[in-house]
Amino acid sequence: MADEQQVSSLFNADFERRGQYDDRGDIYESKSFNNIKPDAAADQLYVIATVIAGLQERPLHTNEPHDGSEILQV
């Protein structure tokens, strides 16, 4: 039997940059935030993303959490 345990969390925020690639669409700049508490709720991450976006010169395009899990044998 196996069990999944969340061990880390990463949060990415993508900001729009001026300009476009020739044929691939808009250009985005990504900022990553490490050491996010694994039990942080989605609404908490959203609040942080909107606060950070308010401090940036470029508008926020997307924000997404990336949770790292580990599969353990029980």
N, C-alpha and C positions, 0 to 999 in steps of 0.2 A: 504494500500500500504506500502511496506517496502523498505528500502534502505540499502546498505552495505557500511560500512565505515571502512577503514583500520586504526587500532589503535596502532599496535605495529609490530615490525619486529625483527626476530632472525636469526642469520646466523650460520650454523654449518659447520665445516671443519673436515673431517675424514682423519687421517694419518695412514699409514701402520705401523704395528709393526712387529718385527721379530718373526717368529714362526707361528704356526697354531694350531687351535683346532683339536682334534682327528678326528672328522667327520663333522665339520661345516665349514671348510675352514679357510681363513686368519683371523688374529686378527687385529682390527682397534682401534685406539684411537680417540675419538671425542673431539673437542674443540668448545665451543659455545661462541658466541659474542652477547650480548644483546644491546638494545637501538640503533639499527641500524635505520637510518631515514627511515620511511615508503616509501618515494618517491625515495629512492636510486635505480638507474638503474642496470640492470643485468650486464652490462659491468663494472660498477664501483665496484660491488661486486667481479667480476672475477679478476680485477686488485688487489684488496686488498688480495684476496685468494692467488694469485701467489706471492705477496710480502711476506705474512706471511709464505708461503711454503718455500721460499728462506731462511728464518731464522730458520727453523726447521731442526732437524737432520733426521727426517723420511720423506719419500716422501708423497705428497698429493694424496689421493685416490679420494675423492669426496668433493664438496662444494655445499651446498644447502641452499637457504633462506627459512624461515618459516614465512609467514605473518599471523598476527593475525587480524581477521576482526570481526566486531560487526554488527549485524543486528538490524536496528532501524526502528521503525514505523514512517512513514511520515504523 
